């Protein structure tokens, strides 16, 4: 037995998404009865590569007396296990305001998205691009209903999207509270649809701001299914 870092998974916070199982190069984590569990301490290398992939921050590194790392697990990723690039946090420079013209087509508006991921459930509260960010928290239907969504709302903001009708707003509340507590957020803009079920989004955001104790400038915009801004 030696003293070293291994991961610890909070079973109460785990939502069973499985992202950590894909991020672990040693195959140390498996979904059992709908929850992520560390199979054995000896499979965990203690580097914490799975931490930024957990959307609910249910994983942490702890130092304890445990078995040494099984060095044979270093080759596990080469045998078929790999990380999920689709949920890894990254920032990038948005495309120019107009896409390049070709000889035969007109210029078209370019994307203003400057970070990934955008799904609120996949966002890690410690993602570096959240620090000091102007947040856009949008119902996912709004980008389809409002034609000039990128230039009007997304430009210069970090986007978090979700659906209060279909998703777990309890998980939203905890995730947003963590984001507001851990980052010096500059502003929050909520864009919602005019349909009644979309009212859960601004309510959850306001509750999360209150729980976090942060003072954050807040704005709210409502879009109709016909694409009109109210």
N, C-alpha and C positions, 0 to 999 in steps of 0.2 A: 504493500500500500504506500502511495506517495501523495503529497499535497499538490494539487493542480486544479486548473479551471475545467469545469464541464458545464454543459447547459442544464437548465432546470426549466420545466414547462409548467406554467400555471394552468391546471386543468379547468378551472372555473372560467378563465378568460378565453381559452382555446375554442375556436369555432369550427375546427375540423376541415379547414380549407385545403390542407395538404401541401401548401406552398413550401413549408419548411422541409418536407420529405424530399422534394425535388432539389432544394438548395443544398442539402447535406451531401457532400461528396463521399462520405464514408458509409452511407446507408444506415446511420445510427438511429434515425427517427422513422417510425411507422405509424399509420393510423390504426388505432385499435378501438373498436366500439365508438367510432366517430370522433375520437380525440387523438391528437399527436402525442406519442410517448417515446421516450428514449429507451431503446432496447436494452442497452448495457453501457455503463460508463466507459468501458474499455474501447468502445467504437467511436467515442467522441474525442476529437483532437483538441478541443478547447479553443479553437480559433473564432468560433461564433459566426461563421459564414451564413448560418440560417437566420440570425437575428433580424437583419434588415428586410427579410422577406416575409416576416410575420406581420399581417395587417392589423392585428390587435395587440401587439407588443406583449405577447404571452410568454416569450422566451427571454431568459437572462442567463448570464454567466455567473457561476458561483464557485468559490474556492473551497475545496474539501478534501479530506483523505479518501482516496479511492484507488482503483486499479490503474496501472499504467496504460497508456494508449497502445492499442494493438496496431503495430506498425504495418501489418499486412493489409489494413484497411485503406492505406494510402493509395492503393491501386484500384479501389472499388469503383471510382468514377470512370476508369478506363474500361470497365466491364459492363457499362450500360447505364450507370446512374449519373445524372448531371444536374445542373442548376437550371432554374426557369428564368430565362432572360426577360420574359414578358412582364415580370413583376419587379425587376431590379430598378431601384431609383436612379435616375440620371437627369441631368439638365443639358440643354443645348440651345444654340442660337436659333431663333425662329427664322424662317425663310424671309427674303426681302418682301416688302409690301406688295410688290407685283412679281408674278412669276416671269421667267425669261420668255421673250417672244420667240416663236419659231417663224420660219418664212411663210408658213401657211395658216397659222392660227393666231388669234388675238391673245393678248396677255390676260391672264385670269388672276383673281385675288389669291394670295398665298396664305398658308397656315400661319397663325400667330402662336401656336402651341410651343412652349419653351421648356417643357419637362415631361417626364414619364415616371410612374404611371399616372393616370388621371382618375381612375375609379377610387372612390373614398375608401372602400373596403380593402384595397390593395396598398393604400398609402401608409408609409411608416412615419410615425410622428417625429422621428429624428432625421428625416431626409434633409440634407443640407440646404436645398433650395427653399425650404419653408422659413428659414430664419430671415426675419424682416420683410416677409413677402406681403404683397397685396393679394388676398385670396379671392378667387371666384368660386363660389359654391353653387353649382347649378344642377337643377333637375335635368336628367339626360335628354328629355324630349325637347328642351328649349333650343338646343343647337339645330334641331331639324325644323322647328317652327319659325325661328327668326332668321331671315336670310343673311343679315349682316352680323351674325353672332361673333365671328372672330375679331373683326375690326372694332365693333362697339363694346363688347364685353371682355373678350379673352386677351386682347393686346395688353402686354405689360403686367399680366396677372398670372398667378399659379392656379391651375384649374383642379377642382375636386368635384366629381360628378357622381350622382346616384339617383335612386328612385325611392321616395318615402313610401310609396304604395307597395312595392314589391320587395324591398330590402328590410333588414332589421334595424329600425331606428334606434334601438337600444345600443347596438354596436356603434352606430353613427355617433350617438351622444358621447360614449366613452372615448372614441377616437378623436372627435373634435375637441373635447375637453383637454385631452393630452396634447393635441397640437397647439391649442391656445396657451396652455401652461408652459410648454417647453420651448416656444419660439416667440420672438418679439414681433408678433404679427402687426403690420402697418394698417391694414384695413380689411374689411370683409364686405363683399358684394354678393348677395344672394339673388339668383335669377330662377324664378319658378313659373310654372304654368298656372293659368287662371282656374283650372279645374280644382274642385274642393280637396281631393286626396293629396294634392301637392302642397297643401298648407302645412303638412307635417315637417317639411324641410326647414322653413324659417323658424318654426317653433323649436325644433331641435337645435338649430344653430344658436338661437338666443339663449336657450337653456344652457348650452355648453359654454358660452361666453360667461354667463353668470356663475356657473360652477367653477370655472377656471380662475375667477377673480381678476381677470384681465380687463383693461379698459381699451376697447377697440372700436374705431369708427365703423359704423354699420350702415349699409344701404340695401334696399330691396327693390327688385324690378319684377313686374308680372307680365307674362306674355300670353296672348290668347292662342288657341289652336289655329286661328287664321293668320297668325304671324304679326298681330298688332301689339305694340308696346303700350300698356296701360299707364 
